[in-house]
Amino acid sequence: MLDIEMVKQFYAAYSSKISTVRGTLKRPLTYAEKILFTHLYDEASLKPLKRGADYADFRPNRVAMQDATAQMALLQFMNAGREHVAVPASVHCDHLIRADEGAKDDLGVACKENKEVYDFLRSASNKYGIGFWGPGAGIIHQVVLENYAFPGGMMIGTDSHTPNAGGLGMAAIGVGGADAVDVLTGQPWELRMPRIIGVHLHGQLQGWAAPKDVILTILGLLTTKGGTNAIMEYFGEGTKSLSTTGKATICNMGAELGATCSLFPYDDNADEYLCQTGREQVAAMARQHAADLRADADVELQPEMYYDQVIDLDLSKIEPHLNGPFTPDAATSISQMREKGPANDYPMNVEVALIGSCTNSSYQDLSRAASVARQALALHLKVKAQLIVCPGSEQIRCTAERDGILDDFRAIGAVVMANACGPCIGQWKRHTDDNTRKNAIVTSFNRNFRRRADGNPNTYAFIGSPEMTVALALAGKLDFNPATDKLTNEEGKEVMLKEPQGFVFPPQGFTCGKEGDAITTLEQEGLFVPPTDQHTDAPVVIAPGSKRLQRLEPFAAWDGNDLVDMPLLIKVKGKCTTDHISMAGPWLRFRGHLQNISDNLLMGAVNAFNDESNNVKDQIDGQYKAVSAAAKDYKVHNMGSIIVAEDNYGEGSSREHAAMEPRFLNVKVVLAKSFARIHETNLKKQGMLALTFANKDDYDKVQEDDRISVTGLKAFAPGKSLTVTLTHKDGTSDSFEALHTYNQIQIEWFKAGSALNNLLRS
């Protein structure tokens, strides 16, 4: 078992730590508090911490990195001067594989096209003692759940869907690469103490409803901002009716709420999952601490006293949902789609149905969806939409292949892609007659931002469960409700689909196709390279003249002066996710080359002054041009610039490129109505100013030709506001207050030019 000694050490000290925490706080504890307080960096610093206000330093058990974000994380780690990672860590090659023809062909193309990136990641992992999962091994979060996650632990990962591991009771938190460097170098990892939202589940899912529909329902209740700086903690009898992978799906999409992470308590389902995935030792240790791998009994009896907010959900009343388009919190139950679709001018024909991603690619997911495919074959139904399936890991793929599940999909015309993110992260070579045409797709993914899957701004993407995705592929209509509606088969007969059925675990157990455990098999096939401390003198491979990899130069330190007369780079209108700031898809190939990827800066953001994307006024020459081109012009003229934005700026992925690109192009400040948690931290880590309007209406005062000053920096201090002055083209000006959430150490990051610079000073 991987990292078993670390897990043993953790459980050996867990109960005594919980007793100390309970004695200090003198009250019952939520499960989230148990994990947070037992992972404090300095146990002597234990004291009550105010949620939503106090910062604390933590010591996570491990770090996980996917290939697109690992490049920048490891490039930063290389500058930290360490010979070996301080905690167990892993790199997973899952984001750079483009879905096109099918698994075998696509994997071959990916290995050829991405060779220099894979060589870099493999060599850096070898040198620094990091486990390396090669292309084809699987999607990071499914592989982590199968091999690394354990109840009560804490992990950070350079991907926003790291919280997937909460399905196994682990506090798993998405971060940027600079945060990962903190943990990899043995430094304290800082986090503002989250609020805790308790979600009381009772009842049991019925009919076509799936765990996916639980989180889709909650998204409709809370929106994409509702979980910001909060942990979602699930409790109640209803949790016992959900499988571990079903819980992981719910935790995974907690990221869409903006939640720090999500947690389910340890139970018999978690115990069985550990055993079925070859971790009986971990299960035995967890059993001994079962009472402390959940909230205390008094918390569950009086949740309003211990949670900052309580949501009550009866699982038996949850309906299948289709959330979208363009945002995952646009919640619509399938029974409402017939009315809502035409009323909102949705394209009602489903053209493509996609199953997979880190959210829904487990054995149970594929098993239930395949039961619908088998029915279609028996009922002589043909799919009316293209059907694409992406298994979550090589273990899942191999087991599903053995059990005939993948053949069930192929029998109705599905294409099975590689064990990778594929279309979910925009790595999809979609075969279409017009990639600008208005159309609808249905996915079991977690995000559906405009342009995300296929680059087409007019693709209306809707999120549902895997089983609903297959049903809608058969119907070809968004408003098909399999619980009530009939389909006409090839013989002209009306038929109905029955409720999906599936196995939580494969009846014959998991397999990787060869004798021996999965890890040994993956090693033999070259898909997994275990960590070692024997190669610290080995070189890190960066191809000469590479256009995909570039060693990092430290950012400049603050010069000690206020920021005066900066031109406005862009005033962003409406939603601005990290997809808008730093697009994925084809741009993933530059994730290790800061200069090249900076060409995509804010190309998806809408300019408030002309309602156009990637078209802003350059105040130096008066010409309209790409955002990155204007920023480069200001940089050449030694001018800093500023970005102004609306609410929840930086929602979505953990990609720190969305912070590093503006920093590289000499943007000094992002002034927004509010920030998403991860992005705000990423900006701080890279030495930028992340400020918010004290009065959100001041956003309206910003004009296209403004020169903008931020003053008060010489007295920059926690809780002390700064002043923003707008000097308008007509000579008039406006001044207003800007707020920040910087603590003293974060102010030192700003002064040093970045958190990494500050680390190197120490």
Secondary structure, DSSP 8 states (H G I E B T S, - for coil): -TTHHHHHHHHHHHHHHHHHHHHHHTS---HHHHHHHTTBSSGGG-----TTT-EEEE--SEEEEEHHHHHHHHHHHHTTT-SS-SS-EEEE--SS--BSS-HHHHHHHHHHHTHHHHHHHHHHHHHHT-EEE-TTSB-HHHHHHHHT--TT-EEEESSTTGGGGGGGT-EEEE--HHHHHHHHTT--EEEE--EEEEEEEES---TT--HHHHHHHHHHHH-TTTTBTEEEEEESGGGGGS-HHHHHHHHHGGGGGTBSEEE----HHHHHHHHHTT-HHHHHHHHHTGGGSS--HHHHHSHHHHSSEEEEEEGGG---B-B-SSSTT---BGGGHHHHHHHTT---BEEEEEE-TTTS-SHHHHHHHHHHHHHHHHTT---SSEEEE--SBHHHHHHHHHTTHHHHHHHTT-EE--SS-GGGGT-B----S-TTS-EEEEESSS---TTTTTS-TTEEEEE--HHHHHHHHHH-BTT--TTT--EE-TTS-EE--------SS-TT----SSSS-HHHHHHHTTSEE---SS-TTS-----TT-SSB----------SS-EEEEEEEEEEES--BHHHHS--GGGGGGTB-HHHHGGGTTTTSEETTTS-BS-EE-TTT--EE-HHHHHHHHHHTT--EEEEE-TTBTBS---THHHHHHHHTTEEEEEES-B-HHHHHHHHHTT-EEEEESSGGGGGG--TT-EEEEE-GGG--TT--EEEEEE-TTS-EEEEEEE----HHHHHHHHHTSHHHHHHH-
